[in-house]
Amino acid sequence: MKKTFFKSVEIKIAIFALAGLFLLVWGINFLKGIDIFKKQYPYYAIFENTLGLLPAHIVTINGMHIGTVDKIQLMRNHSNKVLVTLNIDKNIEIPVHSIIRIAMPNPLSSPQVEIIFSQETQYISPGDTLQGKISEGLLNELGGAMIPLKRIINSLDTSMFLLKQTLQSGTLSDLEAILANLHATTNKIDMLLAANTAKVNTIVTDVQAFTSTLHNNEEKIHGIIGNLNTVSENLAEAELKQTINNAAHAIDKLDSLIYAINQGQGTLGQLVVNDSLYISLQNSIVSLDKLLEDIKANPKKYINITVFEKKNKNK
């Protein structure tokens, strides 16, 4: 009985050990991106630069996952080129002259390997090596990303330089003094509030009561505002009506005056309608001008007559 018991325990331990070893191997391969339950064949690709490609990154064809990157190693005897080992599903047949390219779906994702099939009808064998290429779009994205990155680095360098100059120029002590004054001010405010807590509470209570009164009399306030609006509108309408009436009355008088002038009524009307009055006035003005010219030309004539008349009156 004891031998049978020990044998059963040893069998269980062996089973658990094998299961643990299997899970360990499966887990390691799973982390590497290798499915041990799926048959895969190795292929090789040579790149000038892998641009951050790592083992376990996926290999795709037309966006479909068909394998993973197994190893990445430097080929020292081939001008420091990089040899990438790919594990591809056994059901995938790769035509001759196909392109293995490193691409990046978007700037935030990891690089991946994609296979672009050629139009050839012959296929390469597992273990063959293909020439790898880098996607031009990936190079453009990396090149475009470097420009703003350089600008950010330059801005950081400038900011650090200015900060260093500021600290060395004694501004740090001024900043410490400002912070100390601010701390003292806040302490004074705290002391003031602590000493006048009752007053502050009273003010807050009064404000709450006032707002409550406004809320309770909201309808009355709206009525008062409405009445004020009505009164102001009535005043505006009354003033506008009076102004319009005055303007109409003035226009009527102006029309009557123009009508009378056109009919020859009054002096202005006679001047406009009757030419004889205008001619008489013109003649009178001409005679007056002649008289003034004669007075200017012969002033003694008019002065002598005046003196003679005065003498006769005295006699």
Buried (B, 14 or more C-beta within 10 A) or exposed (E): EEEEEEEEEEEEEEEEEEEEEEEEEBEEBEEBBBBEEEEBBBBBBBBEEBBEBEBBBBBBBEEEEBBBBBEBEEEEEEEEBBBBBBBBBEEBEBBEEBBBBBBBEEEEEEBBBBBEBEEEEEEBEEEBBBEBBBBEEBEEBBEEEEEEEEEEEEEEEEEEEEEEEEEEEEEEEEEEEEEEEEEEEEEEEEEEEEEEEEEEEEEEEEEEEEEEEEEEEEEEEEEEEEEEEEEEEEEEEEEEEEEEEEEEEEEEEEEEBEEEBEEBBEEEBBBBBEEEBEEEEEEEEEEEEEEEEEEEEEEEEEEEEEEEEEEEEEE
